[in-house]
């Protein structure tokens, strides 16, 4: 099984000792490729598209940390993202925000979108079956202001936010690649307060889940 793990930063997938942006690792006798895209939608879309055009992968795993907008999802929790939206693409209308779908610029049911969401085929294993499923939003600007957070929650139903997830889903769906997105919560989405961040805890739990997933995938071959 050819597996590609993509992350924004090498620190997020500490399961592997990563030095370069693209590497091949041996995991329990199996080859696993890692791709460090750099943060954000643009870098993720470019580097992942380039990689998938160069080589076929049976599965793409997007692993990273995220902020929680859901009061039942806490720092350290690991979730499986099953649908994505880009939350901040659109126009301001005085105090309101109008997304690209409601502006009539994108058809919310034209592939790869379904009811305005990117929803790839769900991949499951025993450990993934036990992992909480969430809807996520991808943003260009992580929210850390009380007013913008209130506005976001009025217009969006995403449970977590990241800077890359929708780009990964979009590319994989357009290029017909199976994808799993695992996110560990590093912080609640609140007025910026780094004292409340739990990045080390999130990375530890993320990589434990990633280890379990890889073990299951290779054991089933």
PELIN-V604194 format. One record per pair of residues at least 6 apart in sequence whose C-alpha atoms are under 6 Angstrom apart, sorted by sequence separation. I is the first residue (numbers start at 0). GAP is how many residues later the second one is. D is the distance in whole Angstrom. If there is no record, write none. Layout:
BEGIN
i & gap & d
I & GAP & D
I & GAP & D
END
This chain:
BEGIN
i & gap & d
24 & 6 & 6
36 & 6 & 6
90 & 6 & 6
99 & 6 & 6
108 & 6 & 5
24 & 7 & 5
36 & 7 & 5
90 & 7 & 5
100 & 7 & 6
107 & 7 & 5
23 & 8 & 6
89 & 8 & 6
107 & 8 & 4
23 & 9 & 4
89 & 9 & 4
22 & 10 & 6
36 & 10 & 6
88 & 10 & 6
89 & 10 & 5
186 & 10 & 5
22 & 11 & 5
185 & 11 & 6
21 & 12 & 6
185 & 12 & 5
21 & 13 & 5
185 & 13 & 5
20 & 14 & 6
20 & 15 & 5
185 & 16 & 5
184 & 17 & 6
183 & 18 & 5
136 & 21 & 5
135 & 22 & 5
183 & 22 & 5
134 & 23 & 5
135 & 23 & 6
137 & 23 & 6
139 & 23 & 6
134 & 24 & 6
135 & 24 & 5
136 & 24 & 5
137 & 24 & 5
138 & 24 & 5
135 & 25 & 6
137 & 25 & 5
8 & 27 & 6
137 & 27 & 6
5 & 28 & 6
7 & 28 & 5
137 & 28 & 6
2 & 29 & 5
3 & 29 & 5
4 & 29 & 5
5 & 29 & 5
6 & 29 & 5
7 & 29 & 5
8 & 29 & 6
3 & 30 & 6
5 & 30 & 6
7 & 30 & 4
7 & 31 & 5
84 & 32 & 5
83 & 33 & 6
83 & 34 & 5
82 & 35 & 5
82 & 36 & 4
145 & 45 & 5
143 & 46 & 6
144 & 46 & 5
143 & 47 & 4
143 & 48 & 4
86 & 50 & 6
85 & 51 & 6
86 & 51 & 6
87 & 51 & 6
11 & 52 & 6
78 & 52 & 6
80 & 52 & 6
81 & 52 & 6
82 & 52 & 5
83 & 52 & 5
84 & 52 & 5
85 & 52 & 5
86 & 52 & 6
78 & 53 & 5
79 & 53 & 5
80 & 53 & 5
81 & 53 & 6
83 & 53 & 5
85 & 53 & 6
2 & 54 & 6
78 & 54 & 6
80 & 54 & 6
1 & 55 & 5
2 & 55 & 6
4 & 55 & 6
6 & 55 & 6
1 & 56 & 5
2 & 56 & 5
3 & 56 & 5
4 & 56 & 5
5 & 56 & 5
6 & 56 & 5
2 & 57 & 6
4 & 57 & 6
6 & 57 & 6
84 & 81 & 6
83 & 82 & 5
69 & 89 & 5
68 & 90 & 5
68 & 91 & 5
67 & 92 & 4
66 & 93 & 6
66 & 94 & 5
65 & 95 & 6
65 & 96 & 5
80 & 100 & 5
79 & 101 & 6
79 & 102 & 5
78 & 103 & 6
78 & 104 & 5
77 & 105 & 6
77 & 106 & 4
76 & 107 & 6
76 & 108 & 6
75 & 109 & 5
74 & 110 & 5
74 & 111 & 5
74 & 112 & 5
60 & 118 & 6
62 & 118 & 6
64 & 118 & 5
66 & 118 & 6
58 & 119 & 5
59 & 119 & 5
60 & 119 & 5
61 & 119 & 5
62 & 119 & 5
63 & 119 & 5
64 & 119 & 5
65 & 119 & 5
66 & 119 & 6
58 & 120 & 6
60 & 120 & 6
62 & 120 & 6
64 & 120 & 6
65 & 120 & 6
66 & 120 & 5
67 & 120 & 5
68 & 120 & 5
64 & 121 & 6
66 & 121 & 5
67 & 121 & 5
44 & 122 & 5
66 & 122 & 5
39 & 123 & 5
40 & 123 & 5
39 & 124 & 5
75 & 125 & 6
40 & 126 & 5
75 & 126 & 5
11 & 191 & 6
14 & 192 & 6
END
